[in-house]
Structures are given as C-alpha cells and as structure tokens.
Amino acid sequence: MKWYVTLLAGGSMLLSGCLMSREARVESDYSYAGQFRRYRTYEFISGDGINSDTSRLGTAVREAIQNRLKIQGYRSVRRRPDLLVNFRLFEGDMRFRGYAQEDFSRWVKAGYTEDEDTPKENRKGYQPVRLILSEGTLLVTLIDNRTNRAVWNGYASGVSVPAGPQGEIVLRRSVRSIFDQYHIFTEGYLSGQNTASEGDD
C-alpha cells in the first residue's frame, strides 16, 4: 500500500508564493488499515519547519492540535504513543493526490479494518483524486507509531496567514476545521471510562 508514502512525500514538497485571503477548503483522507478504535495517546514528531518552530505561529498550531485531541479524549505521552502527529504549512499552490472514500465516521463506526491478512477481493481499494490546493495549505498527518504508517491526513487550503496575532487566530481556526473531519473520540471517553490527563504514562 503506497497511501502513506504519498502523504509523506507530499509533505516534502517545498512550494513558493504568498498566502492570500480566501475561504479555506478543508478535506481529509484515511487509511483502511487504521486502528482508530485503539488509539488513545499521541506525541508530536520533531523535525524541521513549523512542526519544530518555537515561534508564535508554530506554537499556535501545536497548542490548537493539543487542545482538540484532549477534547476528544487523547493523552499526550512521550513513551510509546499510539499516534505520531506531524504538521506542515505550505505556501502557494500545490498538486495533491487525495482519495474518494466513504464518510470517515461511518467507516470507523462499522469497525472494519484491513490488514495484510485481508483477502484481496475483500479490500476496499483506493480511488485517487487529483486536487489543486491553492494559496497556502496547512497539512496535518496522524501516523500509527506501531506500523509507522500514516493513517489519517487532514488539510485546509486557501489559508490566509497575515502577520501578527491575527495569523495565530487564522491557524487555530484552520486546525479546528481540519479536526472537524476527525471527529473520533477515544473508546470509553464519552462515558467517563477514559480520562484525558496530560503527561507520560
């Protein structure tokens, strides 16, 4: 399966241009191999770019993701997290390959997951869709730490990031919009069986 390779390869594209004011387009893709009912903890990937940025913009994105995951029952841990979180902010237009899929929540609710033992005739298959993401894109990728494969990819394009505090507001709003596509609570969280306290396990 080359789905996760495509996502990470897309993350390595460096694009030029200026972020312009326009309404953001928000979409997401997911892996049929994702164990979404199993995930409860996460940690951010460290690296270059805004993901490791300690500036106000990088911090704004990181805190917005943390707040949203906490609301959905996920805990931040340093040792053996279930999910690794990566995010990138691109300027200008970019070509991106998405996938035509059924509603993500419906897929997770059905409880069906593909793995290497799933018969070929029972696999869903991925139907690529070529997209043009314009004038600035915020990309968030969730990676299964056990398999090291990307399992969910959310992105907002047409993101305008003005200078100053207004830019932080725009990025926080974009993160909220992206995670509206990932409305999955950890198992037992809504019934009070799983608490979302910060810190290491």
C-alpha positions as CSV (number, residue, x, y, z in Angstrom):
1,M,0.0,0.0,0.0
2,K,1.5,3.3,-1.1
3,W,-1.0,5.6,0.6
4,Y,1.2,6.7,3.4
5,V,4.2,7.1,1.1
6,T,2.2,9.5,-1.0
7,L,1.3,11.5,2.1
8,L,4.8,11.8,3.4
9,A,6.2,12.5,0.0
10,G,3.7,15.3,-0.3
11,G,4.9,16.7,2.9
12,S,8.4,17.1,1.5
13,M,7.3,19.4,-1.3
14,L,8.5,22.9,-0.8
15,L,6.3,25.5,-2.5
16,S,6.7,29.2,-3.1
17,G,4.2,32.0,-3.2
18,C,2.3,34.2,-0.8
19,L,-0.6,33.2,1.4
20,M,-3.7,35.1,0.2
21,S,-7.1,35.8,1.7
22,R,-9.7,33.3,0.6
23,E,-12.0,30.8,2.2
24,A,-10.2,27.6,3.2
25,R,-11.1,24.3,1.6
26,V,-11.0,21.5,4.2
27,E,-10.8,17.8,3.4
28,S,-9.3,14.6,4.7
29,D,-8.2,11.0,3.7
30,Y,-7.7,7.9,5.8
31,S,-6.1,4.5,5.6
32,Y,-8.3,1.4,5.7
33,A,-5.6,-0.2,7.9
34,G,-6.0,2.4,10.6
35,Q,-6.8,1.0,14.1
36,F,-8.8,4.1,15.0
37,R,-10.7,2.5,17.9
38,R,-7.3,1.5,19.5
39,Y,-5.6,4.9,19.5
40,R,-5.6,6.8,22.8
41,T,-2.2,8.6,23.1
42,Y,-0.1,10.8,20.9
43,E,3.2,12.7,20.5
44,F,4.4,15.3,18.1
45,I,7.1,14.5,15.6
46,S,10.1,16.8,15.9
47,G,11.8,18.0,12.8
48,D,12.4,20.9,10.5
49,G,9.9,23.6,9.6
50,I,6.8,24.9,11.6
51,N,6.5,21.5,13.3
52,S,9.6,22.3,15.4
53,D,9.0,26.0,15.2
54,T,9.0,27.7,18.6
55,S,7.7,30.9,17.2
56,R,4.2,32.1,18.0
57,L,2.8,30.6,14.8
58,G,4.3,27.1,15.3
59,T,3.2,27.2,19.0
60,A,-0.4,28.3,17.9
61,V,-0.7,25.3,15.6
62,R,0.7,22.8,18.2
63,E,-1.5,24.1,21.0
64,A,-4.6,24.0,18.8
65,I,-3.9,20.4,17.9
66,Q,-3.3,19.5,21.6
67,N,-6.5,21.2,22.7
68,R,-8.6,19.4,20.1
69,L,-7.1,16.0,20.8
70,K,-7.6,16.5,24.5
71,I,-11.3,17.3,24.0
72,Q,-11.6,14.0,22.0
73,G,-10.0,12.0,24.8
74,Y,-6.4,11.6,23.6
75,R,-3.5,11.9,26.0
76,S,-0.1,13.4,25.3
77,V,2.7,10.9,26.2
78,R,6.4,10.6,25.4
79,R,6.8,6.9,25.7
80,R,5.3,4.6,23.1
81,P,2.4,6.9,21.9
82,D,-0.2,5.3,19.7
83,L,-0.1,8.2,17.2
84,L,2.6,10.5,16.0
85,V,1.4,13.9,14.9
86,N,3.1,15.8,12.1
87,F,2.0,19.2,10.6
88,R,3.3,21.4,7.8
89,L,2.4,24.7,6.4
90,F,2.9,25.3,2.7
91,E,2.8,28.5,0.7
92,G,1.4,28.9,-2.7
93,D,-0.4,26.3,-4.9
94,M,0.3,22.6,-4.7
95,R,-0.8,19.5,-6.6
96,F,-2.1,16.8,-4.2
97,R,-3.5,13.3,-4.6
98,G,-6.4,12.6,-2.4
99,Y,-8.9,9.7,-2.4
100,A,-12.6,9.2,-2.9
101,Q,-13.8,7.5,0.2
102,E,-16.9,6.9,2.2
103,D,-17.5,9.1,5.3
104,F,-14.7,8.6,7.8
105,S,-17.0,8.4,10.9
106,R,-19.2,5.8,9.1
107,W,-16.1,3.7,8.3
108,V,-14.8,3.8,11.9
109,K,-18.3,3.1,13.3
110,A,-18.6,0.0,11.1
111,G,-15.4,-1.3,12.9
112,Y,-13.9,-2.8,9.7
113,T,-10.1,-2.7,9.4
114,E,-8.0,-4.1,6.6
115,D,-4.6,-5.7,7.3
116,E,-2.1,-7.9,5.5
117,D,-4.4,-10.9,6.1
118,T,-7.5,-9.3,4.5
119,P,-8.3,-11.2,1.2
120,K,-7.7,-9.2,-1.9
121,E,-11.3,-9.5,-3.0
122,N,-12.5,-8.0,0.3
123,R,-10.3,-4.9,0.2
124,K,-11.8,-1.5,-0.5
125,G,-9.1,-0.2,-2.7
126,Y,-8.1,3.4,-3.1
127,Q,-9.6,5.7,-5.8
128,P,-7.1,8.6,-6.3
129,V,-8.4,12.1,-6.9
130,R,-6.1,14.8,-8.1
131,L,-6.6,18.0,-6.3
132,I,-5.2,21.5,-6.7
133,L,-4.7,23.0,-3.2
134,S,-4.4,26.8,-3.6
135,E,-2.8,29.7,-1.9
136,G,-1.4,28.1,1.2
137,T,-2.1,24.7,2.8
138,L,-2.0,23.5,6.4
139,L,-1.5,19.7,6.4
140,V,-1.9,17.5,9.5
141,T,-0.9,13.8,9.4
142,L,-1.5,11.2,12.0
143,I,0.9,8.2,11.9
144,D,0.4,4.9,13.6
145,N,3.5,4.6,15.7
146,R,3.4,0.8,15.7
147,T,3.4,0.4,12.0
148,N,5.0,3.7,11.1
149,R,2.3,4.3,8.5
150,A,0.2,7.4,8.1
151,V,-3.5,6.6,8.9
152,W,-5.2,10.0,8.6
153,N,-4.4,13.1,6.7
154,G,-6.4,16.4,7.1
155,Y,-5.7,19.6,5.2
156,A,-7.0,23.1,4.8
157,S,-6.1,25.0,1.6
158,G,-6.6,28.7,0.8
159,V,-5.4,29.5,4.3
160,S,-4.6,33.2,4.7
161,V,-2.0,33.8,7.4
162,P,-1.5,37.6,8.0
163,A,1.3,38.9,10.1
164,G,0.9,39.4,13.8
165,P,-1.7,37.9,16.2
166,Q,-4.3,37.6,13.5
167,G,-2.2,34.9,11.9
168,E,-2.4,32.8,15.1
169,I,-6.1,33.1,15.1
170,V,-6.3,32.0,11.5
171,L,-4.1,29.0,12.1
172,R,-6.1,27.9,15.2
173,R,-9.3,28.2,13.3
174,S,-7.8,26.1,10.5
175,V,-6.8,23.4,12.9
176,R,-10.3,23.3,14.3
177,S,-11.8,23.0,10.8
178,I,-9.3,20.2,10.0
179,F,-10.2,18.2,13.1
180,D,-13.9,18.6,12.4
181,Q,-13.0,15.9,9.8
182,Y,-11.6,13.7,12.5
183,H,-14.5,13.6,15.0
184,I,-13.4,10.3,16.6
185,F,-13.4,10.1,20.4
186,T,-11.3,7.6,22.2
187,E,-13.1,4.4,23.3
188,G,-14.9,4.9,26.6
189,Y,-14.1,8.6,26.9
190,L,-17.6,9.9,26.5
191,S,-18.8,7.5,29.1
192,G,-16.1,8.6,31.5
193,Q,-14.1,5.4,31.3
194,N,-11.1,7.1,29.8
195,T,-9.7,10.4,31.2
196,A,-7.6,12.8,29.2
197,S,-4.9,13.8,31.6
198,E,-1.7,15.3,30.2
199,G,1.7,13.7,30.9
200,D,3.6,10.5,30.5
201,D,2.2,7.0,31.0
